[in-house]
């Protein structure tokens, strides 16, 4: 058995992939998985299922969802009633978010230790576990509460994987990916600094400078601020050529 939340919420077995029957069951399972073995109260589960206005029948409905989930999990994965809540005992079951966290943490440590090839491989393996937007078919209430945190971890892993690959000399292959990432995350300065680095190292200095100018204009127009230290120092490094040998994070430290 395997649990998946990095995309649609699923229980995967050797025989099939179970989507559960309805967003409420998927939400309850995902919330219990994200609690990492801690008990969740009926009140907390109710907020994830119905936001601030649970129906009068909420305790009975939660009990029904728990019973249905318990039947799907079987006796080897206990879902226990704890006073006024539930606890999922599933630390022994493979779970994509737990595996993502393990691999990305190892990748970040390898990058910090300047083991760039293992860092790129570990972070790439971690990112490959994502099958779309996390919690894709859970309730909006759980998505609003949890997806921003999960997405931030994904973006940090993506930035670090790209940095490792840039150090390994893969700048030309990364320009297209970084161009798309900057378009989708225009306020994220590390992506823009990495794009400037990749462009400069691909002998596209003018485009690297344009990327900075576009970012500075957007920050001024939308937020009324100047670029942060990372982007400003990357810009100076492009002008002096220092960005050919040093990465944005090194320039800003």
Steps between C-alpha positions, in 0.01 A plus 500: 500500500610858430346839577511789255409867552744672259232518232159335541457327838531126450557167674711286270536124527648236274154434358360851453503870578208593727362855477261441791137597456472877521707803590408482871660156545805609301527815713478310827767251391731778375455704819587196712807430286616862529465480878794253489366259757347758733134478596260744333195617690152485354502880511817522291373239255171688477682820397686312228176342377251789531700810604341703783144375451483124548152350486329380816563145380879556470603255779290224348631571151862501621435165669361365171801625299735343755319167476521499121867596500571232762342234277720605208817500710447166671633385836867563420450880492300590814279808506437546870234699682676719762255671738347764268715439195683250280859383461638319195780256579669491160868574557591163346308568176678669205371855456604733218525820706716333767727362227513839330607663826770239561646527151485879483663535844782271386530700179522833684769357728696372200478842335621669818790252510579582134421146384323637196431189292339308791309817594353535152410130488336492845300816442394381156383171650304690767330725246405203281263388778268792421212405265341846478376739766504354849162398646349547155161346582465581871269770636586866446532542877786248525661638186502856638641380832772269372587546132700827537741328739539194278547716190769706673696184577467395135625835370795500740598153378463614139720805556769291665489233227544766233785662692681166523452440127627849416815432699538176303502703178149426370410866447392473137257217577349700789417827324163382366390353835605811690326729252174317570556505876562875502181552297299293750671638813604855405541614863737218591838668470712185523349362179574829324857508632552141383359589157737796474789269588398238243456763228836663568681167500328420169657816349170692517608794716248747356211264580636450853493878553149521351380237747621721783349817357163328450507372857595838645221672307242245614605530866481879483162509326326229703664525843681833500830337603849454357648156428638313799866432574510175301370655179695825538831320548429263214443803278835648606668164442357487147646844431844400628499142372531359854182298447695269270681350799270569798137411570231747614488352853877545533475859381232585755669337800 
